[in-house]
Amino acid sequence: MAGSKLERMAGTIGDDTTAATALARLRTRLGMDVRAIASFRIGLGLVALFDLLALRLPGLVTFYTDRGVLSRAALAEVSPTLAQWSLHAQSGAAWFQGLLLGVTVLAAVCVLVGYRSRVAAVLLAGLLASMHARNPYLVNGGDTILISLCLFGAALPLDARWAIRPRGNWTTERIVSTGTAVLSLHVVSIYAINALLKLQSDAWMRGDAVPRIFQLEDFTFLLGPTLSAHPSVLTGVNWLWVVTISVAVGLVVLTGWARLAVVAAFVCAHLGMAMTLRLGAFPFIMCVALVPFLPPLAWNRVERTLAVQHLPSRLSAFARATGFEPRGTNMRPVVPASIQRRLEVAGTLALVGAFVAVFGWQVAAADLTDPSAVDDGPFEGASWEFFAPDPPSSYSWYVAEADRDGGESIDLVDGGPAAFDRPPDAMDRYPSTLWKRYGSKGKGSGPAVAESAARYACGQAPATVESVTLYRVDQPVDESGPVGEPVVDRLASYTCD
């Protein structure tokens, strides 16, 4: 396999200088270095494993079984469609969820090491989608982006380099195809939609948005609380981010060192988010999405510095030792040229159609004509808006008031007396990233979801507890800090058995 379909066109236009120049520019801007594609594949596997093992596994019983906060009956009441098609919703047993998680981890490992990566990437996307449908209140924009990267990435030669089972005989380090073009435009569109929303936002255009975000105590962690005390610095960060996403088109328009500078700006911004805000795997997913845009000059430097040019031979030796050595090409069935061309056309149409569908969904979800009207239901926050058009104007925490037999009520979250005063640190009220997501996205989800959570709280309470009442407390904020008194909202009560 010497190159892509678009590259083979060069042989038919060699005498046409204008067409050849246009193709060269197209190849430079929408093409990808094969080493970048391999690193993209490795990044997909790593972030998927991080999300599955570090975030999902500890909360498997709590968030994905009938013994947890969202039973399948509650899910069916708020979203019958999700409950019907999600594979994870076919059983509420812990062993079933553990089995599916194990298969998902195996698919992520196959993507990571380069073993039938394209099939594994599609399988990984499907299993992640099923998991997120089982509990949509745990989904954020990073989760849907990871799924889309897996699906669009499956159209690339993921196993061409640094794979345990390399496939194809690539004679060039840079390729251009429908797959590379679609993935490039997909990532740029994510940032472009976000930029358009922010440019319509009064908060972002005043420079108040980032200072307000860092007053959300249920988001800030690590360096975040320290940075929140420096509003002038945060105002500067506000404008830097607006400028950065506004030049996202440079990811495909620019080349060489200029493109590398744009990629570096985005990566630094996302790593800064990871060090200051509790966003789960989202910042790392976006860093992986930027890897395919790294130009050849970056990979040449990487190879010289890390000597990774020896990696293919080492992987081949490992493959032979473990039995993963690919079979010879004579073992593969020969597909007639006419059928192969039809399959290529069908695949191209399907890929372009998928891109148009995903892009249309995000435009509709963002509602660029009236961003304030957006309401995604259970998947609110799963679109790619990133605190746009405006960041939240309040943060929240939960109080689980437990009435004990013959004693005063206690708060099941911290074990102390039930109180509704603003805590010293709202993040302490959420033991994990998934708890934070569930608490934020479960607001307004209806009595079925709230009662299911109250039932779960009863199951975790001491035997002396007779009933549990759940409250959500919202604290309004502006760019200077908390404003006014907390607002208490009673959600549900449940009598413990």
Buried (B, 14 or more C-beta within 10 A) or exposed (E): EEBBEBBEBBEEBEEEEEBBEEBEEBBBBBBBBBBBBBBBBBBBBBBBBBBBEEBBEBBBBBBBBBBBBBBBEBBBBBBEEBBEEBBBBBBBEBEBBBEBBEBBBBBBBBBBBBBBBBBBBBBBBBBBBBBBBBBBBBBBBBBBBBBBBBBBBBBBBBBBBBBBBBBEEBEBBBBBBBBBBBBBBBBBBBBBBBBBBBBBBEBBBEBBBBBBBBBBBBBBBEEBBEBBEEBEBBBEBBEBBBEBBBBBBBBBEBBEEEBBEBBEBBBEBBBBBBEBBBBBBBBBBBBBBBBBBBBBBBBEEBBEEEEBEEBBEEBBEEBEEEEBBBEEEEEEEEEEEEEEEEEEEEEBEEBEEBBEEBBEEBBEBBBBEEBEEBEBEBBBBBBBBBBBBBBBBBBBBBBBBBBBEEEEBBBBBBEEEBEBEBBEEBBEBBEBBBBBBBBBBBBEBBEBBBBBBBBBBBEEBEEEBBBBBBBBBBBBBBBEBBEEEBEEEEBBBBEBE
